[in-house]
Amino acid sequence: MGGPGNPDYTRGNTNGEVKDWNRPMGKTDIQYHYNQHGSTEFTNKGGFSPGALNYVDRYHPEMNLFHKTKKIR
């Protein structure tokens, strides 16, 4: 899987994105992948920005966020 227009993985009904970024993933990155691919799980080596965490807490508490291999939300 993966590539343009596709989620990086699918587990059951859950689409996920994996990023190997050194920078934190921002709110607009999460919104883009959620709107384009329906992704509700995100893994990023650089973590997540405070704005991204607030967005997920407020609008999408069903999302799972992982920093490297540790679940943070």
Protein Blocks (a to p, Z undefined) as FASTA:
>chain_A
ZZehiafbdehjaccdddfbfbdcdfklmmmmmmmnopabdcdfklpafklmmmmmmmmm
mbccdehjacfZZ
